[in-house]
Amino acid sequence: MKRNKKTISILLLIFILMMTKVGFTRDLAFENYKQAVMAFESQDWPQAKKHLDQVILNDLSYSDYLAKSIYLKSLLLAAEIERDIKLKNAFKAGEKELGFAQKELREEFNGQADNYQRQSKRKVDTLLGLANYLAVNLPPVEIDINLPHNRRGYDQQVLERIKSGVVVAEESLKELEERMLMQGIYDYLNLTLGTKTDIFNNNFVIRAEKGDSLFTLARKYEIPLQLLVKANNHLQNPNKIYPEQRIYIPQVENYYINYPSYFYYLSYVSYQANQKRREEISDLVEKAYQLTSKDGGPRLEEESKGLVALMRLDEYEKRIAEKRETIEEMESNYQFLLQEVEKLRVNLNQDETKDEQERGQKEYGSDPTQEPLDY
């Protein structure tokens, strides 16, 4: 009996310690997530990543903070990948603009492009791992973040100078990277956040101006693009609005992850960076396609189908190219073999002629054309 009581006491103690640890990790997850959101809102991306990583690595209770942190960390990665792809393409274009006499500069541009490409590919692995966790669980978590009001776009002229083969200062390149990252993060927030509230109970109305689009208005008023599209379903073509058109701007306080958009856009940028991961990326796009049938989801069917088809077309073309290369190689080998046979035939003919001449010399003397003498 005493032994049973002792065993029960030990088990209770272990249970209490476990619960205490889970509670502690949950509190720690909350604290780190809160710090990450504050860093997000103040545009301190290194600090944001540091606190998000702490939640992802240490949240043993698998709380909502884990899902929230994975979402925000994946947006950071997606924005970094998109930035790296743009800069890689810019340096590649700049390399082509440089003359052959500028060998060292061309190598420098090529090295920069390769570096950005390696970075983007490496980040895709982490991004897909994070997105797959959310794809399996689909937690309906609320994202309590204030979209910043003091954002600025990056300087397109700096990017154009790189494309034209002009060397930009290290400080300018660093600032360009930061601005492109910031712009990408805000765009992905707008593209992948949604709301579950009745948006038509809380709106204000504006009149569109020349050059406006729903995308630019979503950025201007800092609301998710899909939410703005849904609020303005009276537009015949959401991609084209005209001056003086009435546009409803929804005001919301609570945002949720819009999973169809989230999976689609993260899949798209991953595919741009590393097409070798097309199988995992296709799974995410198909997941987005499946989710679009649910109420409240954006209509991404055609885009999703198109991206999946593109991936499979690339795979098909790759296989055809491999077969074509094999066929071309076989044809090349066959032509080479014919040439060798022809050479061998010519050599044999030459050898036969030579042998005949040598035999003639032995029979008739030094002059094979001389008639034999009669004795």
C-alpha positions in Angstrom: 0.0 0.0 0.0 2.8 2.4 0.9 4.6 1.5 -2.3 1.4 2.3 -4.3 1.0 5.6 -2.5 4.6 6.5 -3.2 4.2 5.6 -6.9 1.0 7.7 -7.1 2.8 10.6 -5.5 5.7 10.4 -7.9 3.3 10.3 -10.9 1.4 13.3 -9.6 4.6 15.2 -9.1 5.7 14.4 -12.6 2.3 15.4 -14.0 2.5 18.7 -12.0 6.0 19.4 -13.3 4.9 18.6 -16.8 1.9 20.9 -16.6 4.1 23.6 -15.0 6.6 23.3 -17.9 3.8 23.4 -20.5 2.4 26.5 -18.8 5.8 28.1 -18.6 6.5 27.4 -22.3 3.1 28.9 -23.2 3.9 32.0 -21.2 7.3 32.2 -22.8 5.7 31.7 -26.3 3.3 34.6 -25.6 6.1 36.9 -24.4 8.3 36.1 -27.5 5.3 36.5 -29.8 4.4 39.8 -28.3 8.0 41.0 -28.7 8.0 39.7 -32.3 4.9 41.7 -33.2 6.3 44.8 -31.6 9.5 44.3 -33.7 7.3 43.8 -36.8 5.4 47.0 -36.2 8.6 48.9 -35.7 10.2 47.3 -38.8 13.0 45.7 -36.8 13.2 42.5 -38.9 16.2 40.8 -37.2 14.5 41.2 -33.8 11.3 39.9 -35.2 13.0 36.8 -36.6 14.8 36.2 -33.3 11.6 36.2 -31.2 9.6 34.2 -33.8 12.4 31.5 -33.9 12.2 31.3 -30.1 8.5 30.5 -30.3 8.9 28.0 -33.2 11.7 26.1 -31.4 10.4 26.2 -27.9 6.6 26.2 -27.9 6.1 22.6 -26.6 2.4 23.3 -25.9 1.7 23.9 -29.7 -0.3 27.0 -28.8 -1.9 29.5 -31.2 1.3 31.5 -30.8 3.2 28.8 -32.6 0.9 29.0 -35.6 1.0 32.8 -35.6 4.8 32.8 -35.4 5.1 30.3 -38.3 2.8 32.6 -40.3 4.8 35.7 -39.7 8.2 34.0 -40.1 7.1 32.5 -43.4 6.1 35.9 -44.7 9.5 37.2 -43.8 11.1 34.4 -45.7 8.8 34.8 -48.7 9.6 38.5 -48.9 13.4 37.8 -48.6 13.1 35.2 -51.4 11.2 37.6 -53.7 13.8 40.3 -53.0 16.7 37.9 -53.7 15.1 36.8 -57.0 14.6 40.4 -58.2 18.2 41.3 -57.2 19.6 38.1 -58.9 17.8 39.0 -62.1 19.0 42.6 -61.9 22.7 41.6 -61.6 22.3 39.0 -64.3 20.9 41.7 -66.6 23.7 44.0 -65.6 26.3 41.4 -66.4 25.0 41.1 -69.9 25.3 44.8 -70.4 29.0 44.8 -69.6 31.6 44.4 -72.4 34.1 41.6 -72.7 36.9 44.1 -71.7 35.2 44.5 -68.3 35.9 40.9 -67.2 36.5 41.6 -63.5 33.3 43.6 -63.3 31.3 40.9 -65.1 32.6 38.3 -62.7 31.6 40.6 -59.8 28.1 40.9 -61.1 27.9 37.2 -61.8 29.1 36.5 -58.2 26.4 38.7 -56.8 23.7 37.0 -58.8 24.9 33.6 -57.8 24.9 34.6 -54.1 21.3 35.9 -54.3 20.3 32.7 -56.1 21.9 30.5 -53.4 20.2 32.4 -50.6 16.8 32.2 -52.2 17.1 28.4 -52.8 18.2 27.8 -49.2 15.3 29.8 -47.8 12.8 27.8 -49.9 13.5 24.6 -47.8 12.6 26.4 -44.6 9.6 28.2 -46.1 8.1 24.9 -47.3 8.6 23.3 -44.0 6.8 26.1 -42.2 3.9 26.3 -44.7 3.4 22.5 -44.6 2.8 22.7 -40.8 0.0 25.1 -41.3 -1.3 23.1 -44.3 -1.7 20.0 -42.1 -3.2 21.8 -39.1 -5.0 24.8 -40.6 -5.4 26.6 -37.2 -8.0 29.4 -37.4 -5.8 31.9 -35.5 -6.3 35.6 -35.2 -3.4 37.8 -36.2 -3.3 40.8 -33.9 -1.0 43.2 -35.7 -1.2 46.8 -36.7 -0.1 47.4 -40.3 2.4 50.2 -40.2 1.6 53.7 -41.5 5.2 54.9 -42.3 6.2 52.6 -45.0 8.0 53.7 -48.2 8.7 51.9 -51.4 12.2 51.1 -52.7 14.0 53.3 -55.2 13.4 51.7 -58.6 16.2 53.8 -60.1 18.8 52.0 -58.1 17.5 48.7 -59.4 17.6 50.0 -63.0 21.2 51.2 -62.6 22.2 47.6 -61.5 20.4 46.2 -64.6 22.3 48.6 -66.8 25.6 47.4 -65.5 26.4 50.3 -63.1 28.1 49.6 -59.8 26.1 51.0 -56.9 27.6 51.8 -53.5 27.4 49.2 -50.8 25.2 51.6 -48.7 22.8 52.0 -51.5 22.6 48.3 -52.1 22.0 47.6 -48.4 19.2 50.3 -48.3 17.7 48.8 -51.5 17.6 45.3 -49.9 15.9 46.7 -46.7 13.4 48.7 -48.7 12.5 45.8 -50.9 12.1 43.5 -47.9 9.9 45.9 -46.1 7.7 46.4 -49.2 7.5 42.6 -49.8 6.5 41.9 -46.2 3.6 44.5 -46.3 2.5 43.2 -49.7 2.3 39.6 -48.4 0.5 40.8 -45.3 -2.1 42.5 -47.5 -2.4 39.5 -49.8 -2.7 36.7 -47.2 -4.8 38.3 -44.4 -8.5 38.1 -44.2 -11.4 38.8 -41.9 -14.4 36.8 -40.6 -16.5 39.8 -39.7 -19.3 41.3 -41.7 -17.3 43.8 -43.6 -20.4 45.8 -44.9 -21.3 46.9 -41.4 -18.1 49.0 -41.1 -17.1 50.8 -44.2 -16.3 54.2 -45.6 -16.6 55.3 -49.2 -14.0 57.0 -51.5 -14.1 58.0 -55.1 -11.4 56.4 -57.2 -8.8 58.7 -58.8 -6.9 58.3 -62.1 -4.3 55.6 -61.8 -5.9 53.9 -58.8 -6.3 50.1 -58.6 -7.6 47.9 -55.8 -4.0 46.7 -55.2 -2.7 50.3 -54.7 -5.7 51.2 -52.6 -5.2 48.1 -50.4 -1.6 49.3 -49.8 -2.7 52.9 -49.2 -5.4 52.1 -46.7 -3.4 49.1 -45.2 -6.0 46.4 -45.6 -5.8 42.9 -47.1 -6.3 43.0 -50.9 -8.7 40.0 -50.8 -10.8 41.9 -48.3 -11.0 44.9 -50.5 -12.0 42.8 -53.5 -14.8 41.2 -51.4 -16.1 44.5 -50.2 -16.3 45.8 -53.8 -18.0 42.8 -55.5 -20.1 45.3 -57.4 -17.2 46.0 -59.7 -17.4 44.1 -63.0 -13.6 43.9 -63.3 -11.7 44.2 -60.0 -8.5 44.6 -61.9 -9.7 47.8 -63.7 -11.4 50.7 -61.9 -12.2 54.1 -63.3 -12.0 57.7 -61.8 -15.0 58.6 -59.7 -16.0 55.0 -59.2 -17.4 54.3 -55.7 -15.0 52.2 -53.7 -15.8 50.7 -50.3 -13.0 50.7 -47.8 -13.7 48.2 -45.0 -12.5 48.9 -41.5 -11.6 45.8 -39.5 -9.7 45.2 -36.2 -9.3 41.4 -36.3 -7.4 39.6 -39.1 -7.1 35.9 -39.8 -4.9 33.9 -42.1 -6.5 33.6 -45.5 -5.1 30.1 -46.2 -5.9 29.8 -49.9 -4.1 33.1 -50.7 -1.3 32.2 -48.2 -0.6 28.8 -49.8 -0.9 30.2 -53.3 1.5 33.1 -53.0 4.1 31.3 -50.9 4.0 28.5 -53.5 4.4 30.9 -56.3 7.5 32.6 -54.9 9.0 29.2 -53.9 8.6 27.9 -57.4 10.3 31.0 -58.8 13.3 30.4 -56.5 13.7 26.6 -56.7 11.8 24.6 -59.4 13.4 21.4 -58.2 11.0 21.4 -55.3 8.0 21.4 -57.6 6.4 18.3 -56.1 6.1 19.9 -52.6 5.1 23.2 -54.1 2.4 21.6 -56.2 1.0 20.0 -53.0 0.6 23.5 -51.5 -1.0 25.0 -54.6 -3.5 22.1 -54.7 -4.2 22.7 -51.0 -5.0 26.3 -51.9 -7.2 25.1 -54.7 -9.1 22.7 -52.4 -9.7 25.5 -49.8 -11.1 28.0 -52.4 -14.4 26.0 -52.4 -15.0 27.0 -48.8 -17.1 30.1 -48.0 -15.1 33.3 -47.7 -12.1 32.0 -49.7 -10.8 34.0 -52.7 -11.4 32.6 -56.2 -8.0 31.3 -57.1 -9.0 28.2 -59.0 -7.7 29.3 -62.4 -4.5 30.7 -61.0 -3.9 27.6 -58.9 -4.7 25.3 -61.8 -2.4 27.4 -64.0 0.5 27.2 -61.6 0.2 23.5 -61.1 -0.1 23.0 -64.9 3.0 25.1 -65.4 4.9 23.0 -63.0 3.8 19.8 -64.6 4.4 21.3 -68.1 8.0 22.1 -67.0 8.4 18.6 -65.7 7.1 17.2 -69.0 9.3 19.5 -71.0 12.2 18.5 -68.9 11.6 14.8 -69.6 11.1 15.4 -73.3 14.3 17.4 -73.3 16.1 14.6 -71.6 14.7 12.1 -74.2 15.6 14.6 -77.0 19.1 14.8 -75.7 19.3 11.0 -75.6 18.1 10.8 -79.1 20.4 13.5 -80.3 23.3 11.8 -78.5 22.3 8.5 -80.2 22.2 10.2 -83.6 25.5 11.9 -82.9 27.0 8.5 -81.9 25.5 6.9 -85.0 26.9 9.6 -87.3 30.3 9.3 -85.6 30.1 5.5 -86.1 29.4 6.0 -89.8 32.3 8.4 -90.1 34.6 5.9 -88.4 33.3 3.1 -90.6 33.9 5.3 -93.7 37.4 6.1 -92.4 38.1 2.4 -91.8 36.8 1.5 -95.3 39.0 4.2 -96.9 42.0 3.0 -94.9 41.3 -0.6 -95.9 41.2 0.4 -99.5 44.4 2.3 -99.2 46.0 -0.6 -97.4 44.9 -3.0 -100.1 46.3 -0.7 -102.8 49.5 -0.4 -100.9 49.7 -4.2 -100.5 49.1 -4.7 -104.2 51.9 -2.2 -105.0 54.3 -3.9 -102.7 53.5 -7.3 -104.2 54.1 -5.9 -107.7 57.4 -4.5 -106.6 58.6 -7.9 -105.4 57.4 -9.6 -108.5 58.6 -7.2 -111.2 61.3 -5.2 -109.5 61.4 -1.6 -108.6 59.1 -0.7 -111.5 55.8 -2.6 -111.2 54.8 -1.4 -114.7 57.8 -2.9 -116.3 57.1 -6.0 -118.4 58.8 -9.3 -117.3 62.0 -10.2 -119.3 62.1 -13.3 -121.5 65.2 -15.5 -121.1 
